[in-house]
Amino acid sequence: MAHGDTTSLPYQELARYLPARLASFEAVGEPKGESVSLHGINYSTCERHYRHGSQRLKVRLVDYNGANALYAGTTAMLSAGFAQEDDAQLMRSFDLGVGNIRGWETLQKKERKASVALGVGDRFFVAVESDGQNNTDFVKQVARTIDLNALAKL
C-alpha cells in the first residue's frame, strides 16, 4: 500500500504492531480485530490483551485512513491543551516527544487505572491502558515501545 492511499490497512496487518511481549507483559491470546467498510468510509481496528502477574495491559490500534472525519472526532482533544484534575482523576493532553504524534493521558486515581491515547500521523489512533498504576509513566513507556514512527510514515 503506497503512502497517500485512502484505504485503511487490513486488521491482520495492524496486528503486526502488537507483539507477543510488551515490556514485562505477555500476550493473553491472539490479537483480535476487524476491518469495516460502509459507503466509502473504512477503518480497521486491532487490540491485544497482556498480563504480568495480576496486572493487565490492553493495547488498541485503529487505522482511520479511510475515515478522516471519524479520526478528527476521536483525536480532537489530543492537542487542545486541555487539562483537568480532581481527587478522582487526571486528564490532560501531553507531548510524547515523538514527531507527528499527539497524546492524551488519563489517570483514574482511586481505581489506579492509567491510559494514554495517541493520534499518530493524522491517521492512526493508539490506546494503551493498564491497571495497578499510580501515574501514567508506565503506559507512556509501553506506547514508546510500539513502532510509532513506522505507523506515522504510512
Secondary structure, 3 states (H helix, E strand, C coil): CCCCCCCCCCHHHHHHHCCCEECCEEECCCCEEEEEEECCEEEEEEEEEEEECCEEEEEEEEEEEECHHHHHHHHCCCCCCCEEECCCEEEEEECCCCCCEEEEEEEECCCCEEEEEEEECCCEEEEEEECCCCCCHHHHHHHHHCCHHHHHHC
